[in-house]
Amino acid sequence: MHPALPLSGTILVLAVSWQVLASAATSHQEPRFEAADIIDWPTRSFEGETEYRLVDKDGHEVLQARARQQASAKYLEGEFDLDETPYLHWCWRVDGIYPGLDETTKAGDDYPARVYVARKTGLLPWQVQSVNYVWSSTQAAGSSWPNAFTSRAQLLALQGGEARVGEWVAEVRDVRGDFETLFGDRVDSIDGLALMVDGDNAGVDGTAWFTHLGLSSSDEAPTCP
């Protein structure tokens, strides 16, 4: 558990200020963020600094995230209307997994790739719920479980194990549906997006790549590099 965030471990609670950034979504827009946008997002450090940089991969500029036993996240605060843009989409790729971790424990709360959505549930900093979409090392795709540090964060494995390591994978999620399934709550908006690669709890190293992150009115998957 990290002293600066006693309730969160390495989950992102997006509770530093909750001020809407200028680049956040506004009415009737579909927020879309490429690598060059995400690299300029603020960084939230949990343990050291995951390295984020722009790279060319497969002929496309993408965001590379490399953790060497570190954990920090790129995040964007702002209100996103799920009535207008209920589907979150992105492409991601990992270079490996972390074999042998028990991801349901504090010592195993590390993932080669994560994408978060979060919403405020009150005025206090810890009154936040987050759905963590993870590339799991040991849990099967489709599995879900509470974060070991706080039940305010729920983990959902979209990919599991080595099956698609080294491939670009397109994801589309019904954010409202996931909040309802995991928390039992009807959600009309979210208040933040984030992504990260972390390896601090288990002392592991990981590298992942991200692109085509955004919210949309359509459940059509993005075209990955």
Beta strands, then each sheet from edge to edge (+ up, - down):
strand 1: 32-33
strand 2: 43-47
strand 3: 51-57
strand 4: 60-68
strand 5: 71-81
strand 6: 87-94
strand 7: 114-120
strand 8: 128-136
strand 9: 144-146
strand 10: 153-160
strand 11: 169-174
strand 12: 189-198
strand 13: 205-216
sheet 1: 1+ 13- 4+ 3-
sheet 2: 1+ 13- 6+ 11-
sheet 3: 2+ 5- 12+ 7- 8+ 10+ 9-
end
